[in-house]
Amino acid sequence: MQESDDIVLSVEGLKVYFRSEDEVARAVDGVDFEVRRRETVCLVGESGCGKTVSALALLGLVPRPPGEIAGGRVRFCGEDLLDRNEAAMETVRGRRIGMVFQEPQTSLNPVFTIGEQVAEPLRIHLSLPEPEIRERSLQLLNDVGIDSPGQRLSDYPHQLSGGQRQRVMIAMALACGPELIIADEPTTALDVTVQAQILRLINRLQQSHGMSVLYITHDLGVVSQIADRVYVMYAGVIVETGAVEQVFRNPRHPYTQALLESLPSRKKRGRRLYSIPGTVPHPAYKPAGCPFHPRCPRAIAACRAQVPGMCAFDDHHVARCPVAAGRSFFDP
Amino acid sequence: MSPEVTALASGLEEPPAPKRTRFEEAWRLFRRNRMALAGMVIFALFFFSAVIGLALTSGSRPLFDPSLVRLQEKLRPPLSTPHLESLTPEYRPVVGVYLCGTDDLGRDVFARMLQGAWVSLTVGFVAVGISVAIGIFMGGLAGFYGQRHIRLEQLLVTAVLLTGAGLLAAGLRSWGALLLAAGHAWLFWSISPWGLQRRKTLPAGLRFLRKNTLMVDTVIMRFVDVMLCFPSFFLILTVVALLPASIYNIMIVIGLTSWEGTTRFVRAEFLSLREQDFVAAARALGVSNLRIIFRHMVPNAVAPVLVSATIGIASAILTEAGLSFLGFGVPPPHATWGNILSDGKRFIFDAPWLTFIPGAAILIVVLAFNLFGEGLRDILNPRLRERN
């Protein structure tokens, strides 16, 4: 099939549990998503809903113990990633999947120069001759919009501003020409103006390098700017997915609706901002049935009893809420 | 474009961060600490005099001969001129006077101090080098792999290999060789791809071999506690009494008994560094564990190690001097500060310079290293740095 060749990353039923002495935290509890070629996919959700853990699990970076991949499959360009051992994963990380982290302040090693750090992925994955490494590092810094890159190569991280550091992190993730970039809230720690620049940069690089981006964020404003498709996550499961216009114009799941309702906007000026009652359930003590039912204004008795399945609304617009779909709970 | 316009245009860009390297920053802070600066100057002087001293006191015809005996010139005070009429030219001191006097055999104390400086320097550096190497290795292991468990099979292999080596040493060649070969075969099998495949499907009867026993961290850190329980000077005394007296044995023994502090420092640093974002970022770039440990974490962990090493050099020098003073150190014809002191103590009232000069040298050098180490600690500690 044409479409399946187009899928860079597909995750099916991924489960990541953290075991401690007397409880099991089900941080990611059966997550499915896919990223196609040249597509930006956003994973949205509140803090602690399992976004970052899902991303780390893709790269085999969940600390084990206490973490544990309890099930599911991760296919990257047709290859199974969860089956691979550590040495085989090292050839995927940084080379075929790049990752950008949340905190540019602390994600660079303070004792090495920018040049050494940008060159590191080139050195370990491509083993190029030294002059070429330098040339490529310069090119990378140039690509991510750093002024006078030649001078910056010999600077230390503390001499750079937050935005510049995040640009360096992006350059490192791009270094080996990966097929997929995972960006884990790369703009959360930055000012709004810098955030806009970084988002534009990611967009531009995606166009020019023809790669896919899995963008993890809790910021719906960011999602509306960059995403092609959205996955909304709640308590370790995907609750709604669709094209970004579908989800934003016509949210189906009560959780997505509540999230959008709680965004400040001009229309809501002067009114009290909506906030979702209650808190996110602890991953070790999730309620039975739909994890959102204790906070859901539309919950019915059946929501408590059974985990709802995915219900299709429009073309590719799916939400985990039979109530919204006006369907009997027990339909497939 | 006029210069003003370019200045304005460049002013619109992000202002550059202050262009100062970490080294310049550190040096600026270090200079303010007078005591530490004095310590460093003395350390440098000591270093050069020890190196020059080695050149001047060794060889077949040294400029300063530390073992040249002039019995007629014994116990001359410092700066005294020799009785030229009683000495043949080659017995006269090079500079015309006995700079630090002579001892009970008429040997030039200055020459002996120079020779001893080299001993102190090498003992200090080699012993600390050994202890820091062991400390970084053990601390790194405990800090990075500490949460892993040692499996029963690993304990058994170690036991088999040790017994094999023991039997070999005891003369039971065939049994020892057999056990060693068996142990190695087991090791090779367990790391071969075939063994790795099979280990998931181990028969039920052998499953107990994969049982986890102690944590790596527990084993290493409790061993450190045990080592710290021994009064280390007496441990060194015991070991040195059993081994042939030689300067190398002393260096090794001091090194092998002083790595515990470094291990604790490195472990603590690694435990916090392991959770740092840049380690996670390096891992996401596909950097291997070994490279993460040695290239990303060790350079970040050396600051406290450097400090404890500097102070460790001082205590190694002191330990060596103590051993030599007690007669367990470097064998006699060779001079060290400890045995000059020890030889001189019989004449403490007649020739006080024989005890005073080496004593003062030990005091000054040890003090200098301690001050230097504390100065380093202050500039490397960011919390103290802010106060300045």
Interface residues (C-beta under 8 A of the other chain):
Chain A: L59 L61 P65 E86 A87 M89 E90 T91 V92 R93 G94 R95 G98 M99 F101 Q102 E103 T106 S107 L108 N109 P110 V111 F112 E120 P121 I124 H125 D147 D155 Y156 H158 Q159 L160 S161 G163 Q164 M169 M172 A173
Chain B: E13 E14 P16 A17 P18 K19 T21 R22 Q147 Q276 D277 F278 A280 A281 A282 R283 A284 L285 G286 V287 S288 N289 R291 H296 P299 N300
